[in-house]
Amino acid sequence: MALVTTNEMLLKAQEGHYAVGAFNVENMEMVMAVLRAAEEMKAPVIMQTTPSTIKYAGLDYYLAMVRTAAARASVPVAMHLDHGDSFELAMQALRTGYTSVMIDGSHESFEDNITLTRRVVDACAPSAISVEAELGKVGGKEDDLEAADDSPYTDPQQAKEFAERTQVNSLAVAIGTAHGLYKGIPKLDFDRLSAIREVVSIPLVLHGASGVPDDAVRESITLGICKVNFATELRIAFSNGVKKYLGENPDVFDPKKYGKEGIENVVALVKEKISVCGSEGRA
């Protein structure tokens, strides 16, 4: 089927009290793996790329791969710009054909974040393209995106005002997660998430879920999270598959052989995450 937007996908998740897994894809093999897992689990899925990934190959390359995957799929597939760091990049993704964009103004002041986000929302509205924004700062580092360790969590009343003034479709909230690998077990602020859910009606997004215990992810979904982002764990799974195969078969030079091992690892991981999100059978 054709690519879909994340708007209807996330509203259905919100109504059904589950979340849609959003998986960062770095190459063709990861796209193939995510699609296969989604098909086997009969789950809607979001594939996404960060600015750093886009610099590696370009918006059009990644869109072409995911669009081809979606055309072969029997489940809904959306193509999302993750952590769009400028109005210009968001517009490039829109014009290229991405069906969902995130504009990350979380490093700006509250008012500047609202202004930037509203510009993107207004520009995407005629095409009915979904827009995600972030309020508060998710810590850690993903690609070239870095936040200070003392980044503030999302304030519930600011979240309410932000959602109302920007008319954004979904909102990523900071409740204790971080990008990249955790040094210990992350402790999520569920009370804060509950308070945000009470005053914000649009779908909420959890970033930095790689390494968060499954029970914590499930709890966040019961409290209103409708989209969960996974990136670092997929990279590790793919790389470990390749390393293991080459370690056992050092004379192999065919990328398809070791690429297949990476694919199998990612398929298994994505199926686990879809199960945690509760989106199995929701396509």
Salt bridges, closest charged atoms under 4 A:
GLU8 OE2 - LYS12 NZ 3.45
GLU26 OE2 - ARG235 NE 2.92
GLU40 OE2 - ARG36 NE 3.16
GLU40 OE1 - LYS271 NZ 2.82
ASP104 OD2 - HIS83 ND1 2.70
GLU111 OE1 - ARG165 NH2 2.88
ASP122 OD1 - ARG118 NE 2.92
GLU132 OE1 - HIS80 NE2 3.30
GLU132 OE2 - HIS207 NE2 2.72
GLU132 OE1 - LYS227 NZ 2.92
GLU134 OE1 - HIS83 ND1 3.99
GLU134 OE1 - HIS207 ND1 3.97
GLU142 OE1 - HIS179 NE2 3.65
ASP143 OD1 - ARG235 NH2 2.31
GLU161 OE2 - ARG165 NH1 2.69
GLU164 OE2 - LYS160 NZ 2.87
ASP189 OD2 - ARG192 NE 3.16
ASP214 OD1 - LYS273 NZ 3.87
ASP215 OD1 - ARG218 NH1 3.13
GLU233 OE1 - LYS273 NZ 3.30
GLU248 OE2 - LYS244 NZ 2.92
ASP254 OD1 - LYS256 NZ 3.15
GLU264 OE1 - ARG36 NH2 2.99
